[in-house]
Amino acid sequence: MHFINPKIDYAFKKIFGSEQSHDILISFLNALLYDGKDTIIDLEILDPYLAPRLRGIKDTYVDVKATIQDEQGKSSNVIIEMQVLNVEGFEKRILYNAAKAYSGQLDIGEDYTDLQPVIALTITDFTMFPELDQLTSRFILKEKTYLTDYSIYDIELVFVELPKFKKSLEELETLSDKWLYFLKTARKLESVPDNMGNVPAIKKAFAIANQVNLSKEELDDLDRSAIFISDQRNAIKKAERLGLEQGMKKGVEQGELQTKLAIAQKLLNVLDDQAISESTGLSIEAIAKLRSN
């Protein structure tokens, strides 16, 4: 068997955002948001996956949106996004989407008490918080000085950084472990591991991810998404290399300038400005500025 890469936005939405994905998404969210507890008892996928996507429309599949309901009957809106590339403005986009999902619930004349909490769950394929040694980070509103929680927990940002997940197949214990392993390694597997297939929702996710169950149009779109991500990743790496090279060059030039200035400083009481300029390569104006300091 060959499985599609769940980290590609197109595949992620097909697996977790299809009409038949309700039990998959419930299991996934219970694992990542509620430590594997059966907190979510029902959900509604707000923008279910439809195939094939419109040709030429980039980023048609960005995230999965759902309304969840817990055992107490409390409802919340959840935005789930799989982010492969660390693009500029990404952090602001997450905050914007969460705020938009919260404020966009009300029409004119509706009461603020009708607002439902919003959870923005973002899984990144890169390290977002290198200063934190935890896999999952959760952010809520707090008072700046005393770090007291705001009285309303209506907006929460949850980040899961895949590079920080290091467990091997034999080390998988929790439901969260198994889902994260699925995200990281599904495309490299040739069969469903026994210790993952015993979870019905994960077994079903593997079935949806099986390439034999995709149409030719879906496979073509998947390939285009993979190529686009690869091209963007290469462009980012190239820009980083160029920036490093330019930084190194600037550093060398700055070092050479400091050396010339130091030599010129020692020659101020020995030679005139013209002679110092010829000896160091500094301009007459630069030497005059040294004398005036």
C-alpha positions as CSV (number, residue, x, y, z in Angstrom):
1,M,0.0,0.0,0.0
2,H,1.0,3.6,-0.6
3,F,-0.4,6.4,1.5
4,I,-0.6,10.1,0.7
5,N,1.3,12.6,2.8
6,P,-1.1,13.9,5.5
7,K,1.0,17.0,6.0
8,I,0.1,18.4,2.6
9,D,-2.9,20.7,3.0
10,Y,-4.9,19.0,0.2
11,A,-4.4,15.5,1.8
12,F,-4.9,16.8,5.3
13,K,-8.4,18.2,4.5
14,K,-9.4,15.0,2.6
15,I,-8.5,12.9,5.6
16,F,-9.8,15.1,8.4
17,G,-12.4,17.2,6.7
18,S,-14.4,14.9,4.5
19,E,-18.1,14.0,5.2
20,Q,-17.0,10.6,6.3
21,S,-14.3,12.0,8.6
22,H,-16.4,12.8,11.7
23,D,-15.2,9.9,13.8
24,I,-11.6,10.5,12.6
25,L,-11.7,14.2,13.5
26,I,-13.3,13.5,16.9
27,S,-10.6,11.1,17.8
28,F,-7.9,13.4,16.5
29,L,-9.1,16.5,18.4
30,N,-9.7,14.5,21.6
31,A,-6.1,13.3,21.3
32,L,-4.4,16.6,20.7
33,L,-6.7,18.9,22.7
34,Y,-8.0,16.7,25.6
35,D,-5.2,14.2,26.3
36,G,-7.1,11.4,24.6
37,K,-10.2,11.8,26.8
38,D,-13.6,11.3,25.2
39,T,-14.4,15.0,25.7
40,I,-15.9,15.7,22.3
41,I,-19.0,13.6,21.7
42,D,-20.2,15.2,18.4
43,L,-19.1,17.7,15.8
44,E,-20.1,19.3,12.6
45,I,-17.5,19.9,9.8
46,L,-18.3,23.4,8.5
47,D,-16.6,23.3,5.2
48,P,-16.4,19.6,4.1
49,Y,-13.8,18.5,1.5
50,L,-15.1,18.4,-2.1
51,A,-13.2,16.9,-5.0
52,P,-11.8,17.6,-7.5
53,R,-10.8,21.2,-6.6
54,L,-11.0,24.0,-9.0
55,R,-8.1,24.1,-11.4
56,G,-5.7,27.0,-10.9
57,I,-7.0,28.0,-7.5
58,K,-4.1,28.0,-5.2
59,D,-4.5,27.2,-1.5
60,T,-8.2,26.0,-1.9
61,Y,-7.5,23.7,1.0
62,V,-6.1,25.6,3.9
63,D,-7.7,24.2,7.0
64,V,-10.5,22.3,8.6
65,K,-13.3,24.1,10.5
66,A,-15.7,22.4,12.8
67,T,-18.1,23.0,15.6
68,I,-17.6,20.6,18.5
69,Q,-19.8,19.6,21.4
70,D,-18.6,18.2,24.7
71,E,-20.3,15.9,27.2
72,Q,-21.7,18.9,29.0
73,G,-23.4,20.2,25.9
74,K,-21.0,23.1,25.5
75,S,-20.1,24.1,21.9
76,S,-16.9,25.5,20.5
77,N,-15.6,26.4,17.1
78,V,-12.3,24.8,16.1
79,I,-9.9,25.8,13.3
80,I,-7.4,23.1,12.4
81,E,-4.5,23.9,10.2
82,M,-1.5,21.9,9.0
83,Q,1.4,24.3,8.3
84,V,4.4,22.9,6.4
85,L,6.2,26.2,5.5
86,N,7.3,28.8,8.0
87,V,6.2,31.7,5.8
88,E,6.4,35.4,6.7
89,G,3.3,36.7,8.6
90,F,2.3,33.1,9.6
91,E,1.9,34.0,13.3
92,K,-0.3,37.0,12.6
93,R,-2.5,34.9,10.2
94,I,-3.2,32.4,12.9
95,L,-4.3,35.2,15.3
96,Y,-6.3,36.9,12.6
97,N,-8.2,33.7,11.6
98,A,-9.0,33.0,15.3
99,A,-10.2,36.5,15.9
100,K,-12.2,36.5,12.7
101,A,-13.8,33.2,13.6
102,Y,-14.8,34.6,16.9
103,S,-16.2,38.0,15.8
104,G,-17.8,36.6,12.7
105,Q,-20.3,34.6,14.7
106,L,-22.6,37.5,15.3
107,D,-24.9,39.3,13.0
108,I,-26.2,42.8,13.6
109,G,-28.4,42.9,16.7
110,E,-27.3,39.6,18.2
111,D,-26.1,39.4,21.8
112,Y,-22.4,38.9,22.7
113,T,-23.5,36.1,25.1
114,D,-24.2,34.0,22.0
115,L,-20.5,33.9,21.1
116,Q,-19.0,30.5,21.3
117,P,-15.3,29.8,22.2
118,V,-12.8,29.4,19.4
119,I,-9.8,27.1,19.4
120,A,-7.2,27.5,16.7
121,L,-5.2,24.2,16.5
122,T,-2.1,24.5,14.4
123,I,0.2,21.6,13.6
124,T,3.6,22.9,12.3
125,D,6.2,20.9,10.3
126,F,8.8,23.2,11.7
127,T,10.0,24.3,15.1
128,M,8.0,27.4,16.0
129,F,9.1,27.9,19.6
130,P,12.7,26.7,20.0
131,E,12.9,28.3,23.5
132,L,10.2,25.8,24.7
133,D,11.0,22.1,25.2
134,Q,7.3,21.0,25.1
135,L,5.6,19.5,22.1
136,T,2.3,21.3,22.6
137,S,1.9,25.0,23.5
138,R,-1.3,26.6,24.5
139,F,-1.9,30.4,24.6
140,I,-4.8,32.3,26.2
141,L,-5.3,35.9,27.3
142,K,-3.6,36.8,30.6
143,E,-3.0,40.0,32.6
144,K,0.5,41.3,31.7
145,T,2.0,41.9,35.1
146,Y,0.5,39.1,37.3
147,L,-0.2,36.6,34.5
148,T,-3.8,36.2,35.8
149,D,-6.1,34.5,33.3
150,Y,-8.7,36.6,31.6
151,S,-12.1,35.7,33.0
152,I,-13.4,34.4,29.6
153,Y,-11.5,31.5,27.9
154,D,-13.0,32.2,24.5
155,I,-10.0,32.3,22.3
156,E,-7.2,29.7,22.6
157,L,-4.2,29.2,20.3
158,V,-2.8,25.6,20.4
159,F,0.4,24.7,18.6
160,V,1.8,21.3,18.0
161,E,5.4,21.2,16.6
162,L,6.0,17.9,14.8
163,P,9.8,18.1,14.8
164,K,9.7,17.8,18.6
165,F,7.9,14.5,18.3
166,K,10.7,11.9,18.4
167,K,8.9,8.6,19.3
168,S,9.5,5.5,17.2
169,L,6.7,3.1,16.3
170,E,7.5,0.8,19.3
171,E,7.4,3.7,21.7
172,L,3.8,4.8,20.9
173,E,1.6,4.8,23.9
174,T,-1.1,7.4,23.9
175,L,-3.7,8.2,21.3
176,S,-1.9,11.5,20.7
177,D,1.4,9.6,20.0
178,K,-0.3,7.5,17.4
179,W,-2.0,10.4,15.6
180,L,1.3,12.4,15.5
181,Y,3.1,9.3,14.2
182,F,0.5,9.0,11.5
183,L,1.0,12.6,10.4
184,K,4.8,12.3,10.4
185,T,5.3,8.9,8.8
186,A,2.1,7.7,6.9
187,R,3.6,8.4,3.5
188,K,6.6,6.2,4.3
189,L,4.6,3.2,5.5
190,E,3.6,0.2,3.4
191,S,1.0,-1.1,5.7
192,V,-1.0,-0.1,8.8
193,P,1.0,-0.9,12.0
194,D,-0.8,-3.3,14.4
195,N,-0.5,-0.9,17.3
196,M,-2.1,1.9,15.3
197,G,-4.7,-0.2,13.4
198,N,-6.3,-1.2,16.7
199,V,-7.7,2.4,16.9
200,P,-10.7,2.4,14.5
201,A,-10.5,6.1,13.6
202,I,-6.8,5.8,12.7
203,K,-7.4,2.7,10.7
204,K,-10.1,4.6,8.8
205,A,-7.7,7.5,8.3
206,F,-5.2,5.1,6.7
207,A,-8.0,3.8,4.4
208,I,-8.8,7.4,3.2
209,A,-5.0,8.1,2.8
210,N,-4.5,4.9,0.6
211,Q,-3.7,6.1,-2.9
212,V,-5.8,3.4,-4.5
213,N,-8.9,5.1,-3.1
214,L,-8.1,8.4,-4.9
215,S,-9.2,9.4,-8.3
216,K,-6.8,10.4,-11.0
217,E,-7.8,14.1,-10.6
218,E,-7.2,13.9,-6.9
219,L,-3.8,12.4,-7.4
220,D,-2.9,15.1,-9.9
221,D,-3.9,17.8,-7.5
222,L,-2.0,16.1,-4.7
223,D,1.1,16.0,-6.9
224,R,0.7,19.7,-7.7
225,S,0.4,20.6,-4.1
226,A,3.5,18.6,-3.3
227,I,5.5,20.3,-6.0
228,F,4.3,23.7,-4.9
229,I,5.4,23.0,-1.3
230,S,8.8,21.7,-2.5
231,D,9.3,24.8,-4.7
232,Q,8.4,27.1,-1.9
233,R,10.7,25.2,0.6
234,N,13.6,25.4,-1.9
235,A,13.0,29.2,-2.4
236,I,13.0,29.7,1.4
237,K,16.3,27.8,1.7
238,K,17.8,29.8,-1.1
239,A,16.8,33.1,0.5
240,E,18.2,31.9,3.8
241,R,21.5,31.0,2.1
242,L,21.7,34.3,0.3
243,G,21.0,36.2,3.5
244,L,23.7,34.2,5.3
245,E,26.2,34.9,2.5
246,Q,25.4,38.6,2.5
247,G,25.6,38.7,6.2
248,M,29.0,37.1,6.1
249,K,30.2,39.4,3.4
250,K,29.0,42.4,5.3
251,G,30.7,41.1,8.4
252,V,34.0,40.7,6.6
253,E,33.7,44.2,5.1
254,Q,32.9,45.7,8.5
255,G,35.9,43.9,10.0
256,E,38.2,45.2,7.2
257,L,36.9,48.8,7.8
258,Q,37.5,48.6,11.5
259,T,41.1,47.4,10.9
260,K,41.7,50.3,8.5
261,L,40.3,52.8,11.0
262,A,42.5,51.4,13.7
263,I,45.6,51.8,11.6
264,A,44.6,55.3,10.5
265,Q,44.1,56.3,14.1
266,K,47.7,55.3,14.9
267,L,49.0,57.3,12.0
268,L,47.2,60.6,12.8
269,N,50.2,62.0,14.6
270,V,52.7,60.7,12.1
271,L,51.4,61.3,8.6
272,D,49.1,63.9,6.9
273,D,45.7,63.0,5.7
274,Q,46.7,62.3,2.1
275,A,49.4,59.9,3.1
276,I,47.1,58.1,5.5
277,S,44.5,57.8,2.8
278,E,47.0,56.3,0.4
279,S,48.2,53.9,3.1
280,T,44.9,52.6,4.3
281,G,42.5,53.2,1.4
282,L,40.2,55.3,3.5
283,S,38.8,58.5,2.1
284,I,40.1,62.0,3.1
285,E,36.6,62.7,4.6
286,A,36.8,59.6,6.8
287,I,40.3,60.5,8.0
288,A,39.2,64.1,8.7
289,K,36.3,62.7,10.8
290,L,38.8,60.7,12.8
291,R,40.8,63.8,13.5
292,S,37.7,65.7,14.7
293,N,36.6,63.0,17.2
